[in-house]
Amino acid sequence: MRALENTPVRLELTSSDLTTARETLEGPFASGRFEARPVRDRPFSFRHTAVGDTAMTLRETRFSGHLGGGLAPHDEYVVAWMQSGTGSFTEGRDETEFTSGMPVLLPLETDYSFAFDDFVQKCVHFRTTDLERVAAEREGAAPGRLHFDRRATPTPAAIRAWWNTLALVSRTVTDPEVSPLLASEMSRLAAVALLQLYPYRSADLPPQLQAPRNARMRTAVEYVHAHAHLPITSTDIAKAADLSLRALQEGFQRTFDLAPTAYLRQVRLDRAHDELRSAAPGATSVATVARTWGFAHLGRFSASYMERFGEYPRETLAS
């Protein structure tokens, strides 16, 4: 896949107007619904900077007020962290609180709401195609949607590598004279650091799904992988891929010899396997992981797990 041409990005805006601040932050997100208001009895102030290019931008927001709202699925991988203030985002029923100085990968393909108060936040935005191309080159595979385990806690070594990389990237791309070639290399370095920060997997797609005529089935499969942690149905999958239920059923049967719901169950088994395999001793239980991935009956979960992986979940957890 040929890299897209990158356009330099350099923005600095300071304002004491709430509407200007809200519209500036909504700008990159066509689906954004933001709400801003002052906090306490003091004047509102706002400063926002962005530097980089259309493949990767480093952004900083200083906001002496409250900012909240919601975002629908969008087309950038975003890593954010708080330098001061408070903030959280909610995806479904799961709320994640920001911890000062801890990088957090934000949701990409699901709706979520957020709330920040009197904060300084930094973000790195990656264009999806660029990050996916770097991952594909590292794996020797075709580019495709990446599915990060955002619930995993980054290791201390990965966090150190992230900050060290970001320090170099920031010093380089903030130079007005940085060349396009060097900016591209900085984008790649940051992408590699992100790929090492959170475990991820690419959707396991049969070669035939790479063909343009199967684009809708590819969308359906990628939707399953991206939303396996949510209570989705065949109707949801069909709607996401713009397919009828019948066409969806026939497509999955033809491609995987499985019904869409059976394929979803298989993906959830894989995620449960990954979680059990990476769990620290004493950190979780088979029952907890099974419930997390929608398996209410522990006996049936264990039997299906044994059939797929050749061992019982308790054995994976103990290994």
C-alpha positions in Angstrom: 0.0 0.0 0.0 1.5 3.4 -1.0 1.8 5.9 1.8 -0.6 8.9 1.5 0.9 12.3 0.9 1.2 14.2 4.2 0.3 17.8 4.8 2.1 19.8 7.5 0.0 20.7 10.5 0.9 23.7 12.7 -1.8 25.4 14.9 -1.7 27.6 18.0 -4.9 29.2 19.3 -5.5 31.1 22.6 -8.9 32.3 23.5 -11.1 33.4 26.4 -14.3 32.5 24.5 -16.1 29.2 25.3 -17.7 28.9 21.9 -14.4 29.3 20.1 -12.8 26.7 22.3 -15.6 24.2 21.9 -15.7 24.6 18.1 -11.9 24.3 17.9 -11.8 21.0 19.7 -14.9 19.6 17.9 -13.2 20.4 14.5 -11.3 17.2 13.9 -14.3 15.1 14.8 -17.2 15.4 12.4 -19.4 13.4 14.8 -18.3 15.3 17.9 -20.9 16.7 20.3 -19.1 18.9 22.8 -20.3 21.1 25.7 -18.2 23.6 27.5 -18.7 25.8 30.6 -16.6 27.7 33.1 -15.8 26.3 36.5 -15.7 28.3 39.7 -15.9 32.0 39.7 -12.9 32.9 37.5 -12.3 33.9 33.9 -12.2 31.1 31.3 -9.0 30.6 29.3 -8.1 28.1 26.6 -5.0 27.3 24.6 -4.7 24.6 22.0 -1.6 23.6 19.9 -1.2 21.0 17.2 2.1 20.2 15.3 3.0 17.4 12.9 1.3 16.4 9.7 -1.8 14.6 8.6 -0.2 11.2 9.4 0.6 12.1 13.0 -0.1 15.2 15.1 1.0 16.1 18.7 -1.7 18.1 20.4 -1.9 19.9 23.7 -5.0 21.5 25.3 -5.1 23.8 28.3 -8.7 24.4 29.4 -9.7 26.2 32.6 -13.2 25.0 32.6 -15.4 22.0 32.1 -15.5 20.1 28.7 -17.8 17.2 28.1 -19.6 15.5 25.3 -19.6 12.4 23.1 -17.8 11.0 20.1 -19.0 8.5 17.5 -16.6 6.1 15.7 -13.9 8.1 13.9 -10.8 7.5 11.8 -7.8 8.1 14.0 -6.0 6.2 16.7 -5.6 8.6 19.6 -3.3 8.2 22.7 -4.1 10.8 25.4 -2.8 11.6 28.9 -3.4 14.2 31.5 -0.8 16.5 32.9 -3.1 18.1 35.3 -6.8 18.3 36.1 -9.3 15.4 36.1 -10.9 13.5 33.3 -12.7 10.3 32.4 -14.4 8.6 29.4 -17.3 6.1 29.4 -17.7 3.4 26.8 -21.0 1.5 27.4 -21.1 0.9 31.1 -17.3 1.0 31.5 -15.8 4.2 32.9 -12.0 4.9 32.6 -10.4 7.5 34.8 -7.3 9.3 33.5 -4.3 9.0 35.8 -1.8 11.9 35.5 1.1 10.9 33.2 -0.4 7.5 32.1 -1.0 7.2 28.4 -4.5 5.9 27.5 -5.6 4.6 24.0 -9.0 6.0 23.3 -11.9 4.0 21.7 -11.8 4.1 17.9 -14.9 2.2 16.7 -17.4 2.6 19.5 -19.4 5.6 20.8 -18.1 7.0 24.1 -18.7 10.0 26.3 -16.1 12.1 28.2 -15.8 14.7 30.9 -12.8 16.9 31.8 -12.4 19.6 34.4 -9.7 22.4 34.6 -7.2 20.3 32.7 -4.0 20.1 30.6 -4.1 17.2 28.2 -1.7 16.0 25.6 -2.6 13.6 22.7 -1.0 11.9 19.8 -3.3 11.4 16.8 -2.4 8.7 14.2 -4.1 8.4 10.8 -5.5 4.8 10.8 -4.0 3.8 7.4 -0.5 4.9 8.5 -0.5 3.0 11.8 -2.0 -0.1 10.2 0.7 0.0 7.4 3.5 0.1 10.0 1.9 -2.8 11.9 1.6 -4.8 8.6 5.2 -4.1 7.7 6.3 -5.4 11.1 4.2 -8.5 10.8 4.8 -9.2 7.1 1.0 -9.1 6.5 -1.5 -7.1 4.5 -2.7 -3.9 6.3 -5.9 -4.1 8.2 -7.8 -2.8 11.2 -5.9 -3.2 14.5 -7.8 -4.3 17.6 -6.0 -3.2 20.7 -6.5 -4.7 24.1 -7.2 -1.3 25.7 -7.9 -2.9 29.1 -4.3 -4.2 29.4 -1.9 -2.2 31.6 1.2 -1.2 29.7 4.4 -2.5 31.1 6.9 -0.1 32.7 9.4 -0.8 29.9 6.8 0.0 27.2 5.8 3.2 29.0 9.5 4.3 29.3 10.0 3.6 25.6 6.8 5.6 24.8 8.0 8.7 26.7 11.6 8.4 25.4 10.2 8.2 21.8 7.8 11.0 22.3 10.5 13.3 23.7 12.6 12.7 20.5 9.5 13.0 18.2 8.4 16.3 19.9 11.8 17.9 19.7 12.0 17.0 16.0 8.6 17.8 14.6 8.3 21.1 16.5 11.2 22.4 14.5 9.7 24.6 11.7 12.5 23.4 9.4 11.9 19.7 9.8 12.0 17.9 6.4 9.0 15.8 5.2 11.3 12.8 5.2 12.3 13.3 8.8 8.8 14.0 9.9 7.7 10.8 8.3 10.4 8.9 10.2 9.2 10.5 13.4 5.7 9.3 12.7 6.9 5.8 12.1 8.9 5.8 15.4 5.8 7.0 17.3 3.7 4.3 15.6 6.1 1.6 16.7 6.1 2.9 20.2 2.3 2.7 20.3 2.3 -0.9 18.9 4.6 -1.8 21.8 2.5 0.0 24.4 -0.7 -2.1 24.1 -1.1 -5.7 22.9 -3.1 -5.8 19.6 -4.2 -8.2 17.0 -5.1 -7.9 13.3 -8.3 -9.4 12.1 -7.5 -12.8 10.8 -9.0 -12.5 7.3 -9.0 -15.2 4.7 -7.2 -14.0 1.5 -10.5 -13.9 -0.5 -11.7 -11.1 1.8 -8.9 -8.9 0.5 -10.7 -8.8 -2.9 -12.7 -5.6 -3.7 -15.8 -7.6 -4.4 -15.8 -8.9 -0.8 -15.4 -5.4 0.8 -18.7 -5.7 2.7 -17.9 -9.1 4.2 -14.5 -7.7 5.2 -16.3 -4.8 6.9 -18.6 -7.3 8.7 -15.6 -9.4 10.0 -13.7 -6.3 11.1 -16.8 -5.1 12.9 -17.0 -8.4 14.8 -13.4 -8.1 15.9 -13.8 -4.5 17.0 -17.0 -5.0 18.9 -16.6 -8.5 20.3 -16.6 -7.0 23.9 -20.1 -5.5 23.3 -23.5 -7.2 23.2 -23.8 -7.1 19.4 -26.2 -9.2 17.3 -26.3 -10.4 13.7 -28.5 -7.5 12.9 -25.9 -5.1 14.2 -23.2 -6.8 12.1 -25.4 -6.7 9.0 -26.2 -3.0 9.5 -22.5 -2.1 9.9 -21.6 -3.9 6.6 -24.7 -2.7 4.7 -25.8 -6.3 4.1 -29.2 -8.0 4.5 -29.3 -10.7 7.2 -29.6 -13.4 4.5 -26.5 -12.1 2.7 -24.6 -11.9 5.9 -25.5 -15.5 6.9 -24.6 -16.7 3.4 -21.3 -14.8 3.4 -20.1 -16.1 6.7 -21.2 -19.7 5.8 -19.3 -19.4 2.5 -16.2 -17.9 4.0 -15.9 -19.6 7.4 -18.4 -22.4 7.3 -20.0 -20.7 10.4 -23.0 -18.6 11.2 -22.1 -15.0 12.2 -23.0 -15.6 15.8 -20.8 -18.7 15.9 -17.9 -16.7 14.4 -18.5 -14.0 17.1 -18.4 -16.7 19.8 -15.1 -18.0 18.4 -13.6 -14.5 18.5 -14.7 -14.1 22.1 -13.1 -17.4 22.9 -9.9 -16.1 21.4 -10.1 -13.0 23.5 -10.7 -15.0 26.6 -7.7 -17.2 25.8 -5.5 -14.1 25.3 -6.7 -12.7 28.6 -6.1 -15.9 30.6 -2.7 -16.3 29.0 -1.5 -12.8 29.8 -3.0 -12.6 33.3 -0.7 -12.1 36.3 -0.9 -14.8 39.0 -3.9 -14.3 41.2 -5.1 -11.3 39.2 -8.3 -13.0 37.8 -10.2 -16.2 37.6 -11.6 -18.4 34.9 -15.2 -17.5 35.9 -14.4 -13.7 35.8 -12.9 -14.0 32.3 -15.7 -16.1 31.1 -18.3 -13.6 32.2 -16.4 -10.7 30.8 -16.6 -12.3 27.3 -20.3 -13.3 27.6 -20.0 -16.9 28.6 -22.6 -17.4 31.5 -22.3 -21.2 31.8 -18.8 -22.1 33.0 -19.1 -25.7 32.1 -20.0 -25.0 28.4 -17.3 -22.3 28.3 -14.7 -24.8 29.5 -15.8 -27.5 27.0 -15.7 -25.0 24.0 -12.4 -23.7 25.2 -10.9 -27.2 25.4 -12.2 -28.0 21.9 -10.6 -24.9 20.4 -7.3 -24.7 22.3 -6.6 -28.3 23.5 -6.5 -27.4 27.1 -8.9 -26.2 29.8 -9.0 -22.5 30.7 -7.7 -23.2 34.2 -4.6 -24.8 32.6 -4.0 -21.7 30.5 -4.4 -19.5 33.6 -1.9 -21.6 35.6 0.7 -21.7 32.9 
